[in-house]
């Protein structure tokens, strides 16, 4: 009796193991058997139970490291390897830099408002490469400090780090007819046309209209003669309002701060045939000065 039971147990164990192996052999699901590719990519083995393949793992060089997905990406550049690319294509407003699609930073075109001022704030240092920063960056050359920014944030003007000398505005008794005459503080405080004003002044003679010419001929690293202008009256008002931030920029950049009590700078805004507007930072930002007075010239860049 005991012998019979032992034989029975052995038979049952053998039968159970055989059924398990038979079930394994009966699997026809290609994905379960490791055939995961939907097409033959080369040296691949076809599943006997359907159109699926098992392919050797793709060997990719370390150059293929970017998935090219996320904000600012439009896909990979060139052929992929293992689902990755050597570089990526970026969406409009982004640029491929340091292995990522980064927000494109517009560089200014001097004298043109191209939206680059959105990256700058009043009091920032403007560098010769066209970038702005609230800090002095080692290895870069400061050329100006931002003193004005338009309400929409697209346009700005930056003032030279130092005065270029003292000059007369023009001959006493001479009116420049194409140049608008501003006879009120309210009106001239809205004159930001620094370079348009300057271009109308300089055609009347270098020896006669010295201040505008001194600004026009100024240049620095990254700028050329003709890029700089005599600031409009509204720029002086902006300086008065933002004096603390602007002087901080001049201090950080190694420039000369504006002293409210004794800095008198020429603007390009005309009052009459004998008077043009100059700075008077101790009170309002602007004053009326005789054209043949010798005052400081501190040019600005429009961008």
TORTI-691787 format. One line per 10 residues: their letters; for each residue x, y, z of C-alpha. Coordinates in nm, 2 decimals. Example, Ala and Ser with C-alpha at 12.3 -4.5 7.8 and 13.67 -1.06 7.14 Angstrom:
2
as> 1.23,-0.45,0.78  1.37,-0.11,0.71
end
This chain:
303
xxxxxxxxxx> 0.00,0.00,0.00  0.28,0.24,0.09  0.46,0.15,-0.24  0.15,0.23,-0.44  0.11,0.57,-0.29  0.47,0.66,-0.36  0.43,0.56,-0.73  0.11,0.77,-0.75  0.28,1.08,-0.60  0.57,1.05,-0.85
xxxxxxxxxx> 0.34,1.02,-1.15  0.14,1.32,-1.04  0.45,1.53,-1.00  0.58,1.43,-1.34  0.25,1.50,-1.51  0.22,1.85,-1.34  0.57,1.96,-1.46  0.50,1.83,-1.81  0.18,2.04,-1.83  0.37,2.36,-1.73
xxxxxxxxxx> 0.63,2.30,-2.00  0.36,2.23,-2.26  0.18,2.56,-2.17  0.51,2.75,-2.21  0.56,2.60,-2.55  0.20,2.70,-2.65  0.26,3.08,-2.61  0.20,3.26,-2.94  0.20,3.62,-2.82  0.50,3.77,-3.00
xxxxxxxxxx> 0.55,4.06,-2.75  0.55,3.81,-2.46  0.82,3.61,-2.64  1.04,3.92,-2.68  0.96,4.02,-3.04  0.89,4.39,-2.98  0.98,4.57,-3.31  0.70,4.64,-3.56  0.94,4.63,-3.86  1.26,4.47,-3.96
xxxxxxxxxx> 1.53,4.73,-3.90  1.81,4.52,-4.04  1.95,4.20,-3.88  1.63,4.11,-3.70  1.46,3.78,-3.62  1.09,3.74,-3.72  0.84,3.60,-3.47  0.69,3.28,-3.61  0.35,3.37,-3.49  0.31,3.72,-3.65
xxxxxxxxxx> 0.47,4.03,-3.80  0.69,4.13,-3.52  1.07,4.12,-3.49  1.34,4.09,-3.23  1.64,4.32,-3.33  1.98,4.36,-3.18  2.02,4.67,-2.96  2.14,4.97,-3.16  2.49,5.08,-3.09  2.49,5.47,-3.07
xxxxxxxxxx> 2.79,5.70,-3.03  2.80,5.93,-2.73  2.71,6.22,-2.97  2.35,6.10,-2.97  2.23,6.24,-2.63  1.93,6.47,-2.69  1.57,6.36,-2.68  1.46,6.70,-2.83  1.13,6.73,-2.64  0.98,7.00,-2.43
xxxxxxxxxx> 0.91,7.37,-2.45  1.10,7.54,-2.73  1.17,7.22,-2.93  1.04,7.12,-3.27  1.22,6.79,-3.30  1.56,6.64,-3.36  1.81,6.75,-3.62  1.93,6.48,-3.86  1.90,6.10,-3.81  1.81,5.95,-3.47
xxxxxxxxxx> 1.99,5.67,-3.29  1.82,5.49,-3.01  1.56,5.76,-3.00  1.81,6.04,-2.95  1.98,6.30,-3.17  2.31,6.48,-3.20  2.13,6.82,-3.19  1.78,6.96,-3.19  1.57,7.20,-3.39  1.43,7.49,-3.19
xxxxxxxxxx> 1.10,7.68,-3.21  1.07,8.04,-3.31  1.21,8.27,-3.04  1.45,7.99,-2.92  1.81,7.92,-3.02  2.02,7.60,-2.99  2.29,7.69,-2.73  2.49,7.48,-2.49  2.29,7.16,-2.57  1.94,7.31,-2.51
xxxxxxxxxx> 1.68,7.52,-2.69  1.71,7.85,-2.50  1.50,8.17,-2.52  1.67,8.37,-2.79  1.82,8.70,-2.67  1.80,8.97,-2.93  2.11,9.18,-2.96  2.05,9.55,-3.03  2.10,9.72,-3.36  2.22,10.07,-3.26
xxxxxxxxxx> 1.96,10.33,-3.36  1.69,10.07,-3.42  1.42,9.95,-3.18  1.41,9.57,-3.25  1.28,9.45,-2.91  1.62,9.38,-2.77  1.55,9.63,-2.49  1.32,9.37,-2.33  1.63,9.22,-2.18  1.74,9.54,-2.02
xxxxxxxxxx> 1.62,9.76,-1.73  1.70,10.12,-1.63  2.02,10.12,-1.43  2.16,9.81,-1.61  2.51,9.82,-1.75  2.52,9.80,-2.13  2.82,9.60,-2.27  3.00,9.63,-2.60  2.85,9.29,-2.71  2.50,9.44,-2.68
xxxxxxxxxx> 2.40,9.26,-2.36  2.27,9.41,-2.04  2.32,9.32,-1.68  2.26,9.47,-1.34  2.61,9.35,-1.24  2.96,9.42,-1.37  3.05,9.10,-1.55  3.42,9.01,-1.56  3.55,8.98,-1.92  3.30,9.21,-2.07
xxxxxxxxxx> 3.34,9.58,-2.16  3.09,9.83,-2.02  3.01,10.11,-2.25  2.69,10.28,-2.11  2.41,10.26,-1.85  2.05,10.23,-1.95  1.87,10.55,-1.86  1.54,10.52,-2.04  1.30,10.24,-2.14  0.98,10.29,-2.34
xxxxxxxxxx> 0.65,10.20,-2.18  0.60,9.89,-2.40  0.95,9.78,-2.30  1.07,9.74,-2.66  1.30,10.05,-2.69  1.57,10.19,-2.46  1.85,10.44,-2.45  2.18,10.41,-2.26  2.41,10.70,-2.16  2.79,10.70,-2.20
xxxxxxxxxx> 2.99,10.62,-1.89  3.15,10.97,-1.89  3.12,11.31,-2.04  3.30,11.37,-2.37  3.38,11.74,-2.28  3.22,12.08,-2.26  3.07,12.24,-2.58  2.83,12.51,-2.69  2.49,12.39,-2.82  2.50,12.64,-3.11
xxxxxxxxxx> 2.52,13.00,-3.21  2.32,13.25,-3.01  2.02,13.36,-3.22  2.01,13.07,-3.46  1.69,12.86,-3.48  1.70,12.52,-3.66  1.37,12.52,-3.84  1.32,12.14,-3.89  1.37,12.09,-3.52  1.05,12.13,-3.31
xxxxxxxxxx> 1.06,12.41,-3.05  0.95,12.30,-2.71  0.83,12.60,-2.49  0.69,12.40,-2.20  0.84,12.15,-1.95  0.54,11.92,-2.00  0.60,11.90,-2.38  0.98,11.86,-2.37  0.97,11.60,-2.10  0.81,11.37,-2.37
xxxxxxxxxx> 1.08,11.43,-2.63  1.28,11.10,-2.65  1.39,11.15,-3.02  1.76,11.18,-2.93  1.90,11.06,-3.27  1.63,11.22,-3.49  1.70,11.56,-3.32  2.08,11.51,-3.35  2.06,11.43,-3.72  1.86,11.75,-3.78
xxxxxxxxxx> 2.12,11.96,-3.59  2.45,11.83,-3.73  2.37,11.92,-4.09  2.40,12.28,-3.99  2.77,12.27,-3.94  3.03,12.11,-3.71  3.19,12.42,-3.58  2.86,12.60,-3.51  2.67,12.31,-3.34  2.95,12.15,-3.13
xxxxxxxxxx> 2.75,11.96,-2.88  2.55,11.75,-3.13  2.87,11.69,-3.33  3.06,11.58,-3.02  2.79,11.32,-2.95  2.77,11.21,-3.31  3.15,11.15,-3.33  3.18,10.96,-3.01  3.25,10.58,-3.03  3.35,10.29,-2.81
xxxxxxxxxx> 3.43,9.92,-2.84  3.13,9.77,-3.02  3.00,10.10,-3.15  3.10,10.34,-3.44  3.09,10.71,-3.51  2.73,10.80,-3.59  2.58,10.55,-3.34  2.57,10.80,-3.05  2.34,11.10,-3.01  2.27,11.41,-2.80
xxxxxxxxxx> 1.99,11.30,-2.56  1.64,11.43,-2.60  1.48,11.63,-2.31  1.27,11.34,-2.20  1.59,11.14,-2.13  1.69,11.40,-1.87  1.36,11.36,-1.70  1.40,10.99,-1.69  1.74,11.03,-1.54  1.60,11.25,-1.27
xxxxxxxxxx> 1.33,11.00,-1.18  1.56,10.70,-1.18  1.87,10.88,-1.05  1.95,10.62,-0.78  1.94,10.31,-1.00  2.13,10.49,-1.28  2.41,10.62,-1.06  2.44,10.27,-0.91  2.50,10.15,-1.27  2.76,10.41,-1.33
xxxxxxxxxx> 2.94,10.32,-1.00  2.94,9.95,-1.08  3.07,10.00,-1.44  3.35,10.24,-1.34  3.17,10.54,-1.49  3.11,10.89,-1.35  2.79,10.93,-1.15  2.56,11.22,-1.22  2.58,11.48,-0.94  2.23,11.64,-0.90
xxxxxxxxxx> 2.36,11.97,-0.77  2.62,12.05,-1.04  2.58,11.82,-1.35  2.46,12.03,-1.64  2.43,11.83,-1.96  2.30,11.95,-2.30  1.99,11.79,-2.45  1.91,11.79,-2.82  1.57,11.96,-2.75  1.54,12.32,-2.87
xxxxxxxxxx> 1.34,12.60,-2.70  1.40,12.90,-2.93  1.66,13.07,-3.14  1.86,13.16,-2.83  1.77,12.88,-2.58  1.79,12.50,-2.57  1.70,12.26,-2.29  1.97,12.14,-2.06  1.97,11.93,-1.74  1.89,12.07,-1.40
xxxxxxxxxx> 1.88,11.76,-1.19  1.86,11.95,-0.86  1.49,12.03,-0.91  1.31,11.90,-1.22  1.56,11.75,-1.46  1.54,12.02,-1.72  1.62,12.39,-1.74  1.65,12.66,-2.01  2.01,12.74,-2.11  2.15,12.99,-2.36
xxxxxxxxxx> 2.28,12.80,-2.67  2.63,12.96,-2.65  2.68,12.83,-2.30  2.96,12.57,-2.26  2.80,12.26,-2.09  2.88,11.89,-2.07  2.80,11.65,-2.35  2.71,11.29,-2.25  2.59,11.09,-2.55  2.33,10.82,-2.56
xxx> 2.27,10.51,-2.77  1.93,10.42,-2.89  1.84,10.05,-2.92
end
